[in-house]
Amino acid sequence: MVSMARDEAALAEVLEHSAAVLTAAGFPKMPARVLMALTVTETPGLTAAELAARLEASPAAISGAVRYLSTLGIIRRLSQAGSRRDRYELPSDWYSLMVRNSPIYGVLAEQAEAGLAAVGDPASPATERLSDMAGFYRFIQVRLPELIAEWEQVRAAREQ
């Protein structure tokens, strides 16, 4: 594999744009920025101080973000030998953990089903739309574990 020069400005732009996309999709802003900072770093992980410096954020903001990401299982905290500072790392399958642990599709299906009950009229145009919405999100919810398993097979074959 040919090594290329690292373009820090381009990586910073990728970090911020990716975090903005995650935020637009409903992910909290600072956890999204921390997640992307850990994704683009050359090191196995970063300390809270390194994250704060890289993201120009307060220690309190970093603390809340890593706590949030740790609760979701997307990052892990590792003690560093000889140091009081912990390092935060992404497991290799962090993105599938993020999707696998997300209740969003079930919640959206439940909301559509609640909408169906509230409309209460099988002939209403809203009934068809809400029924499709509920069906689609239930379909995604059921298929997601299969897609993740398929991706893991593709990834393993690619790495051989």
Secondary structure, 3 states (H helix, E strand, C coil): CCCCCCCHHHHHHHHHHHHHHHHHCCCCHHHHHHHHHHHHCCCCEEEHHHHHHHHCCCHHHHHHHHHHHHHHCCCEEEECCCCCCEEEECCCCHHHHHHHCCCHHHHHHHHHHHHHHHHCCCCCHHHHHHHHHHHHHHHHHHHHHHHHHHHHHHHHHHCC
